[in-house]
Amino acid sequence: MELQKKPIREFTAQVVKVVQETPTTKTLVFDLSHTDFDFYPGQYVMLNVPYEGELLKRAYSIASPPTRKGLLELTVKRTPNGRASVVLTEQTKEGDTFLIKGPYGKFVWVPQMGTDIVLMGAGSGIVPLMCILRYIRDARLEHVRAVLLYSNTHYEEIIYRDELQDLDKHSNIKVVHTLTRSWPEDWKGYRGRINAHMVLKEVENIPSNLYYLCGPPQFVDDMASLLEELGVDKGQVKKEKYD
């Protein structure tokens, strides 16, 4: 289905809160009370990041749902050789202002597209998927059934860990974790990469769901191949790759 495009806006916004999500990840909360900004769950914005005298333009998925007016949340993971991500996770503080432009992107979900959805994410690929889950919760879309399969290297790196635990208590949202490199002794989730066994065990009516895949390119490609092997039509799969 063709969605009506949301108008693209360009505006300056102030950081009103910085939240430490994991040792390498922070959420920046921007004040949008003076801006008329609307978007679909799953979309992203372009952020101008000042770095050593130049301006870096970077795309960041929106973490907060469109139901939360007046605020915009962007969750940023520090990448080993990153420039913008280092500025945003190590130097940015409350009161700093940034130029933001958006929304962009076709990696979107609204209930009219389908009410049975499976979200598959790795690392910071959780961000647009979290936006979708928060939207389902905040808009009280109880007729929607969502399953999240979320892969991380270590327990400490699970972004939004406590909130995901709360979301899992909703009868129409199921959150499934897997860790690929290390896990606590009392770990109850899966170990290793998301595989066919996991999907078959956790997901009902596999061919009829809508699938949203987000994470590093290799992860997204692997999940797309896995779904194809499980009989999911390519038209049912949406992909967003994070470099």
Secondary structure as the mmCIF struct_conf table of DSSP 4:
data_model
#
loop_
_struct_conf.conf_type_id
_struct_conf.id
_struct_conf.beg_label_comp_id
_struct_conf.beg_label_asym_id
_struct_conf.beg_label_seq_id
_struct_conf.end_label_comp_id
_struct_conf.end_label_asym_id
_struct_conf.end_label_seq_id
HELX_LH_PP_P HELX_LH_PP_P1 GLU A 2 ILE A 8
STRN STRN1 ARG A 9 THR A 22
TURN_TY1_P TURN_TY1_P1 PRO A 23 THR A 24
STRN STRN2 THR A 25 ASP A 31
TURN_TY1_P TURN_TY1_P2 SER A 33 HIS A 34
TURN_TY1_P TURN_TY1_P3 PRO A 41 GLY A 42
STRN STRN3 TYR A 44 TYR A 51
TURN_TY1_P TURN_TY1_P4 GLU A 52 GLY A 53
STRN STRN4 GLU A 54 SER A 61
STRN STRN5 ILE A 62 ILE A 62
BEND BEND1 SER A 64 SER A 64
TURN_TY1_P TURN_TY1_P5 PRO A 66 THR A 67
BEND BEND2 ARG A 68 ARG A 68
TURN_TY1_P TURN_TY1_P6 LYS A 69 GLY A 70
STRN STRN6 LEU A 71 LYS A 77
HELX_LH_PP_P HELX_LH_PP_P2 ARG A 78 THR A 79
TURN_TY1_P TURN_TY1_P7 PRO A 80 ASN A 81
BEND BEND3 ARG A 83 ARG A 83
HELX_RH_AL_P HELX_RH_AL_P1 ALA A 84 VAL A 86
HELX_RH_PI_P HELX_RH_PI_P1 VAL A 87 GLN A 91
TURN_TY1_P TURN_TY1_P8 GLU A 94 GLY A 95
STRN STRN7 THR A 97 TYR A 104
BEND BEND4 LYS A 106 LYS A 106
HELX_RH_3T_P HELX_RH_3T_P1 PRO A 111 MET A 113
BEND BEND5 THR A 115 THR A 115
STRN STRN8 ASP A 116 ALA A 122
HELX_RH_3T_P HELX_RH_3T_P2 GLY A 123 GLY A 125
HELX_RH_AL_P HELX_RH_AL_P2 ILE A 126 ASP A 138
TURN_TY1_P TURN_TY1_P9 ALA A 139 ARG A 140
TURN_TY1_P TURN_TY1_P10 GLU A 142 HIS A 143
STRN STRN9 ARG A 145 ASN A 152
BEND BEND6 THR A 153 HIS A 154
HELX_RH_3T_P HELX_RH_3T_P3 TYR A 155 GLU A 157
TURN_TY1_P TURN_TY1_P11 ILE A 159 TYR A 160
HELX_RH_AL_P HELX_RH_AL_P3 ARG A 161 LEU A 167
TURN_TY1_P TURN_TY1_P12 ASP A 168 LYS A 169
BEND BEND7 HIS A 170 HIS A 170
TURN_TY1_P TURN_TY1_P13 SER A 171 ASN A 172
STRN STRN10 ILE A 173 LEU A 179
BEND BEND8 THR A 180 ARG A 181
TURN_TY1_P TURN_TY1_P14 GLU A 185 ASP A 186
BEND BEND9 GLY A 189 GLY A 189
STRN STRN11 TYR A 190 ARG A 191
BEND BEND10 GLY A 192 ARG A 193
HELX_RH_AL_P HELX_RH_AL_P4 ALA A 196 GLU A 202
BEND BEND11 GLU A 204 ASN A 205
HELX_RH_3T_P HELX_RH_3T_P4 ILE A 206 SER A 208
BEND BEND12 ASN A 209 ASN A 209
STRN STRN12 LEU A 210 GLY A 215
BEND BEND13 PRO A 216 PRO A 216
HELX_RH_AL_P HELX_RH_AL_P5 PRO A 217 GLU A 229
TURN_TY1_P TURN_TY1_P15 LEU A 230 GLY A 231
HELX_RH_3T_P HELX_RH_3T_P5 LYS A 234 GLN A 236
STRN STRN13 VAL A 237 LYS A 241
#
